[in-house]
C-alpha cells in the first residue's frame, strides 16, 4: 500500500472554463484519489452555493451583500476549521475565497481580508488550479453552454469574462498558495485532469505536507 492520497485542490476561474466538470473528474481520478472499485461519497464543495437567500441564483459566500460580509467570513472560517479537523482526506473545492475577492472587487465593494485564511490552507497543503481559456474562444464556449443553461443572461457580456480572467490571474498570484494555470480551451476535461495529476505528483501535492499532524 502506497502513501495515503490527501490532495486539496481549489479550482478558480471565470465562467465557461470547465471548473465544475474538472472538479468531478479530479474527484474520481485514480492518480489523485486512488483507484475505486465502486463509487462512494467524497468531498466536493463550493463557495458558489447560493445559500444565503431562498431563491435560485441568490447570494452566498461569493456574491454576498455588504451587510452579509460577517456571515460570509464566518462561513469561510467554518470551512477552514472543518478542513483542519479532517486534514487527512481529499478535498476538491469548486471556487473559494479568490472568487469572493474577484466578485466583490468587480462590484465596487471592499476587498475582503483573507490574510488569515491563506496560511491555514497552506499548512494543510491546499493548492490553486486556475482554469483559463483563450479570450477568442469564449463565444464558442457560450454557444455550447446556452444549450443547457437555466440562466442564459449571465453569459451576455463575454468581455466581462475576459476582464475577470485577468483579475483572477492577479488575485491567484497574490495568494500564498501554490498555483497552476490550466488552459482548458480544448475542452478536454480528462486531459486537464491528467495535467493536474502530473503537477501534484511532481510537486508533492498528493499527500499531507511534512509537519502537519
Rosetta blueprint (number, residue, H / E / L):
1 X L
2 X L
3 X L
4 X L
5 X L
6 X L
7 X L
8 X E
9 X E
10 X E
11 X E
12 X E
13 X L
14 X L
15 X L
16 X L
17 X L
18 X L
19 X H
20 X H
21 X H
22 X H
23 X H
24 X H
25 X H
26 X H
27 X L
28 X L
29 X L
30 X H
31 X H
32 X H
33 X H
34 X L
35 X L
36 X L
37 X L
38 X L
39 X L
40 X L
41 X L
42 X L
43 X L
44 X E
45 X E
46 X L
47 X L
48 X L
49 X L
50 X L
51 X L
52 X L
53 X L
54 X L
55 X L
56 X L
57 X L
58 X L
59 X L
60 X L
61 X L
62 X L
63 X L
64 X L
65 X L
66 X H
67 X H
68 X H
69 X H
70 X H
71 X H
72 X H
73 X H
74 X H
75 X H
76 X H
77 X H
78 X H
79 X H
80 X H
81 X H
82 X H
83 X H
84 X H
85 X H
86 X L
87 X L
88 X L
89 X L
90 X L
91 X E
92 X E
93 X E
94 X E
95 X L
96 X L
97 X H
98 X H
99 X H
100 X H
101 X H
102 X H
103 X H
104 X H
105 X H
106 X H
107 X L
108 X L
109 X L
110 X L
111 X L
112 X L
113 X L
114 X L
115 X H
116 X H
117 X H
118 X H
119 X H
120 X H
121 X H
122 X H
123 X H
124 X H
125 X L
126 X E
127 X E
128 X E
129 X E
130 X E
131 X E
132 X E
133 X L
134 X L
135 X H
136 X H
137 X H
138 X H
139 X H
140 X H
141 X H
142 X H
143 X H
144 X H
145 X H
146 X L
147 X L
148 X L
149 X L
150 X L
151 X L
152 X H
153 X H
154 X H
155 X H
156 X L
157 X L
158 X H
159 X H
160 X H
161 X H
162 X H
163 X H
164 X H
165 X H
166 X H
167 X H
168 X H
169 X H
170 X H
171 X H
172 X H
173 X H
174 X H
175 X L
176 X L
177 X L
178 X L
179 X E
180 X E
181 X E
182 X E
183 X E
184 X L
185 X L
186 X L
187 X L
188 X L
189 X H
190 X H
191 X H
192 X H
193 X H
194 X H
195 X H
196 X H
197 X H
198 X H
199 X H
200 X H
201 X H
202 X H
203 X H
204 X L
205 X L
206 X L
207 X L
208 X L
209 X L
210 X L
211 X L
212 X L
213 X L
